[in-house]
């Protein structure tokens, strides 16, 4: 990101702050109340000040989280491997990917196509607003072979009564071990927060910019060069594309304000004193959110003549391909809500929110320009019965635009039981959703189609139990009109019923100094020729955890393994930034094993990880996307350092 742009953004924000009546929300500054977490502190933390953070949401119910530095699982530096996530990638951090576990994520927004780079993108709703009385900084850095490196910097400071500023920047470069495999990301975010001490008013502003460059090699042209390991120098193995790149630039701006109709606290007088206490009746708040984003992407291949066989068609009369797409999104959202974070659900037995989004999306694809206007009314109601039974219901409806007629209805039920607040929950979701616009209308040098597809009808039921550290979950999903790219790289819709039966179990065991973390998942898809995913996925981590030198050093040493059963893996077409079905190559049934050491010294955490150490001990069949081998064994090192004052 340009330093000049950061400076101008910072200067404009300071001027805006200066002329605005800055108001602060003290204690639970954000008007949504505090969580139990922010009163707790890592017992091993020598931090001199307390820092918490929150994320924006349309309801103005901002859950506060304490800044902590857990050591367990710290070695998972790649975002696609954190928090029990499983992705198929092209074998390099920052490359195209798709999730290996089916997840139904209905969205009322207009969407052109799914983003294969999504895990690595900066997102407006993921910007952390840090609340700290003193300057706070967080530095993260990791590096690997062939100059692979990633650096993240966060800085936050209060500059006056109720005025908070924050700035973050990130740079990532992963050259990869094969020709033209490089993935590059650079970007940053800026935020300003204005908070009132009476919790009556708050305003927040964010700005985001993100750049990405991915060299596309189309995979190895002769996969046996890898599977037979006849060439140990991976850089000399021939690839399918020699001049192709995918570029993207994205910017976004969010302005959000809330106003509580009544003061959240009232004065309670006793015989000798008066004190502020929470109001028993919450009249709610008005929240307004303004969003603007602009994303531009381009696929460029200057040497099409040497790669005709790679593309199924070619409609251009020149020897190069340049396909560009630009999306502009503008949104106004107004919400009336008294919702508070889930951790404070007992404070208000009945919570609600009702809102309206007015959205405009503009699509520019080469010479084609389209504008879509849509209005989305939505609402939510949740409550408590006898302090341990919770329910929640929500719904949305899309009016106008490409997604006209889409709707979503969601109902949840939570039951707490036992002295340790074990939980059982049930969730049912029903809705209608148009396929991404990409599936119906697309125009480029290599791919063109105009089709009319029906909306996808879905129903999902989910049941889960959290008991003594065990997290057990089972779900059933039924979907009609599922839309996808077939083995000919043509958009297709399956009009029959697609069903997904899935479940997972996870648990962390701690016995003396030993920590074992287990995650296992299974999914059965019918018919499996339409949607192809591994049936079994698992991850096991075992480490020895110890505190040494009068608690000055917290250390872990251990081993972790990830496993996928065999399945027909989706292939990748870089010109579309999309994965498609194939039924010729089956792979999987392979464990990926790592050994690691994690260290925590005061405010610094360090990991040393030898990743995929079993690569030289087993057959060369570690492939998750056809023609794209996963990386060989490699040493990775990283550090995370918190700074205060």
Secondary structure, DSSP 8 states (H G I E B T S, - for coil): --HHHHHHHHHHHHHHHHTS----B-SSTTTT---GGGG---TT---SS--EEE---TT-----EE-----TTTT--SGGGSTT--EEESSSTTS-EEESS-------S--SS--TTGGGS--GGG--EEE-SS-EEEEEEEE-STT-EEEEEEEEEEEETTEEEEEEEEEEEE--SSTT--EEEEEEEEEEEEE-TBSSEEEEEEEEEEEEEEEE--SBS-THHHHTT----GGGS-BS-SSEEEEEEEEEEEEEEEEESS-SEEEEE-SS-EEEEE-SS---EEEEEEEEEEEEEEEEES-GGGGGGGSS----SSS-EEEEEEEEEEEEEEEEE----GGGGGG-SEEEEEEEEEEEEEEEETTEEEEEEEEEEEEEEEEEETTTEEEEEEEEEEESSTTTT-EEEEEEEEEEETTTTEEEEEEEEEEEE---HHHHEEE-SS-EEE-----EEEEEEEEEEEETTEEEEEEEEEEEEEEEE-TTS-EEEEEEEEEEEEEEEEEEEEETTEEEEEEEEEEEEESTTTS---SEEEEEEEEEEEEETTTTEEEEEEEEEEEE--EE--EEETTTTEEE--SS-EE--EEEEEEEEEEEETTEEEEEEEETGGGGTS-S--EEETTEE---SEEEEEEEEEEE-
